[in-house]
Amino acid sequence: MNGLPRVVLGLPAYGRPDALPRTLESLLSQTCQDFALVAIDDAASRETASIIEAYARQFPRISYEANSRRLGMVGNWRRVFARARELYPASEYFAWVSDHDVWHARWLQEMVAVLDAHPEVVLAYPHNVQLTAEGARTTEKVKLFETFGVTSRAERMRQAARYMRSGDMIYGLMRTKALEAAGVFHRVILPDRQVLLALSLFGQFRQVPEVLWYREFLQKFDRRRQLKAFFPDGVPVHANLPVHVQHSATLLWDFAVRGRGKPAFGRLSGVRYAAIQLWWSIVRDIVRPKSDWRMKVAKWFSQPRSDAATQPRVTRRPEEVA
């Protein structure tokens, strides 16, 4: 290992001291040791601090900080990345890691190998197995998605908008400069999906066909729970817009207005890519079996009707009323 780590792992901690030791054990047992770990606690827990500080005495490249106030998920994920850049500005690769999952010992080695071998790839991620808190496997199938070999930005955006599963990919290993260009996290719903849509414009995604990540999966998507987690100081008005509109507007702002895609692509191309994202994301929701609108319709039809609404209306003749 040289003086500066090639990889920085950013750990946004929030209230999981029960699982944190096993997470740290799996990360510190990696066969590739050329990394630093930056942990920032958004719950200011003395228990979390004592666990991380104990490991830091054995592994000097662990740093720990606690936020002075709650930033929420979006703010803390952004803070973790920003702090990683401040501490290790020369690092090539970055990955967010959770405070409750487990990684195979060869996870980082395999992800680094992909990025080293393929400069056109900006994100590498493995297959994963979903686990309950007790360690039992769920019945979820492995989800396959990559854009490896796709050289067209427009086609990568189309495929990402149509087929990408961001929850499996946001913990992948990314090229740091590409992630910076993509804009890290924005204050939108599903910010992981938004930043990966933007990242697709800067390179290809590669999925390693081996289970190297064991992901604890406790709850299904719940919009109200996410709003509370994302925006503890209050939900911004734009967060009530449809998710795809939020993402498209962010792409337009970053790449058409601010020109953040340069020199890779210009502002007019940014307009085109935002339009592709919006159209194919809408298509995805129309045809996806578990899309929000299908679930709402199914819920409406499954609700029991009141007696007044379900009983047939009886019309009486005048003589029957008398």
N, C-alpha and C positions, 0 to 999 in steps of 0.2 A: 504494500500500500504506500503511495506517495504522500507528500505533505498535504495535498488538497483532495478531498473526496470527489470522485466523479459523479456520485449519486447523492441526492438528499431525499430522505423520506420525511414527509411532513405529517405529523399526527395531531389532528384536532380532537382533543379529549373533551368528553362531556359526560360525567356521571357514570362511568363504568369501571370503578376500581375492582369489582368482582372478577372481571375478565381481563383486565390490563396485564397482570403478570404473565399469563399464557401467551398473550399477544407479543409482549416484549421478548419472551423466551424464543418464540418462533422467528422474530426478526433478527435477534442477536445471534441466532444459530445459522444464519445464512452462509452458504459456502463462499459467496462473494462478500467480502468484508469491506469493500471500498465504498463506504457510505457513511453519512452522518444522519442523525435522527433529531428532528426539531419538533418538540411537543409543546403545544399551547393549550392550556386548560381554560375552557369557557365556563366552568362551574366553580372554579376557585376552591377545590377540595384539598384539605390537608392530607387526606388519605391518598389521593392520587399523587400529590406532590412527594410524599414519603416513598411511594413505590418507585416512581421514576428516578428520584434522587439516589435511591439505593442502587439501582442499576447503573446510574451515571458514574458512581464511584468505581465501577469495574470497566466501564466503557466511556472514556472521556468525550467521545463525540456525540453524546446525548446532551441536549440542552432542553431545559424546561422553563416555561414562563406561565404565569396565570394572568388572564385579563383582569383589569381593574373593575370592569363592568361587563355584563353579558352582551356579547356581540351577535349572538345567533349563529346559525349554521353558515349562512353565506358570509357573514363578516369574519367568522373565525377561520374558515377555509381560506379566505383571502389573506388574513393575517398570517397564517402559517406559511403560505407561499412567499409573501413579502419578507417575512423574517428569514426564511431560508435563503432568499436572494441577498439579503443584507449580510448574513453570516458567511455564505459560501457563493460569492458572485461568479466564480469560475466553474461551478459545477455544470456538467453537461446534461444530466438527466434528473428528473424529479418524479416522485410518486406520492400521492396522498395514501396514508394507511389509517385504518380505523383503530379504535381503542378496544375492540372486542373480537376481531377476526383472527384467524391463524393462517400462516403462510408456510408452504413446504420449504425445506432448507435450500432447495435449488431454484426457488422462484426468481430471486434477483439475478442469479447467474444466467438463467435462460432468457430473461427479458433483456439484460444488457447485451447478450450475444446477438439477439435479433437486431437491436438498434445499431450495434457495431457493424454487423454484416450488411445492413440495408440502410444506407443514408436517406433513402426516399421515404422510409417509415418514420412516423412521428409518435406513434403509440404502439406498444406491445402489451398484450394481456393474455392470461392463460384461461383454460377452462376452470370452472369452479364447481364446488359441491356446496349446496346450501344445507346448513345445519340448524337445528333448534338450539335453544340455550342449554339443553341437557346433552347436546352432542349427537342427537339422532339425525340421520339424513332425512331430508324432505323428499317428496316425489317429483320435484322439478327436474325436467330434462335439461341437458347441457344446451345452451343457446349458442348458435353459430353465427358469427358475423365478422367479416373483415373486408377491407377494400384493397388488399395487397394485389399489386399489378395493375391497378386502375390509375392511369396517368392523367385523365381529364378531371379538373376540379369540379366541373358541373356534374359529371357522373358520380363522383365521390359524394357530393352534396345530395344528389338524388337518392343514392343508396342509403346514406346515413339517415336522411329524413324518413325514408320509407321503412327501413328494416332495423336500424340500430337499437340496441338495448343498453342504454347509458349506464344503468346501475351496475352492470357487470364490467364496464369499461373504464369508469372514472377512476378506479384504483389501479389502472395500468401504469406502466413506466412510460414517461413522455420526455421528449426533447424539451429542455427548459426554455430555450429561445422561441420555439414554436408555440408553447403554451402561453408565453408572454404576449406574443403577437395575436393569439386568439382571444386574449382579454381576461383570462382567468375566470372568476365567477362574477356574474352580474346579479342585481337585485330583481330576479324574476322567479317565477315558479319553474321547477325542474331546471335549476341552473347547471346541473351536471350535463343534461342533454344539450343545453344551449352552447356551453363551451366546447363540447365535443363536435357539434355541428360546425362551429367556427374553426376548430382544429382540423377538420377534414379538408379545409381549403389549403392547408400548408403541408400536407403529406398524407401518406397512406397509413391504414390501421392493419396490424398483423396480429392474428390470434394464434397462440401456441397451443397445439392440440394435445395438451396434457393437463391433468388436474393438479394445480400447484397452489390453489387458494381455497380455503375452507371458510365460507362466508356465513356468519350467524344471521339468520333471517327470522325476525320476530313478528313483524307487522306488515300488512298490506298497505298500499298507498292510501292515505287519507288526507284530503286537501286541507281540512281545518287543522289537523295536527301539523302538517308541513308549514302552513302559514305561521303558526305559533312558533315553530322551531326556527324558521327562516328570519322572521321579523319580530323579535321580542319587543321592540320599541313602537310597534304599530305597523299595520299592513299598508304599503303604499297604494295609491289609487290604481296604478297601472296593473297591479297584481290581480285585479278582478277581471281583466281582459282575458280572452281565450289564450291558452298557453302558446299556441303556435303564432298568434299575433305578437305576443311579447317577444318571442324568439326572433321573429322576422324583423320587428322594429329594432331590436338590438343589433342584428346583423347590418341593417341599413345604417344605423347610427355609426357603428364602428368602421364599416368598410366603404360606404357610399358617402357619408358626410365627413367623417374624420380622416378617411383615407388610410386606415391602419393596415390595409393589405399591401401597400407599397413597400418594396419594389416588386413583390411577387405578382400583384394584379392591381388594377386601377379601380377608380370609383364606379365607373359604369359596370364593370364586371361585378362589383359588390352588389349593385342593384339586381343584376341578373341572378346571382347566387341566392340572395334573400327571397326573390320570387320563386325560385326552384324549391327552396326550403318550405315556404308557405304552402305551395301547391301540393307537394308530395307528403307533407305532414298531414294535410287535410285528407288526402287519399288514404293514408295509413289509418286514420281514425275512422273513416267510413267503413273500411273493410275489416278492421281488426275485431275479432270476436269479443274481446274484453274491453273495448273502448268505452269511454265515459257515457256516451249517448246511448249505447246499447244497454249498459247497466242501469241507467236511469229509466229507460223504457220498460225493461224487465221488472224493475222494482215497482214501477207504477201499476203494471198489470197484475203483480203478485199481491198488491195491497187488498185486504178485504173490503168489500163495499158495505156501506151502511144498509140497514134493513129497508129504509125508505127508498134507497137507490136501486136495490135489488128486487124488491117485491113488484110484481106486475100491477099496473094501474087498473083499478076496477071502475068502470063507469056505470052508475046506477040510473035506472029509469025514474022519472018523476014520481010514479005511483009507489016505487019501492022506498023513496025518501019519505013520502007522506005516511 
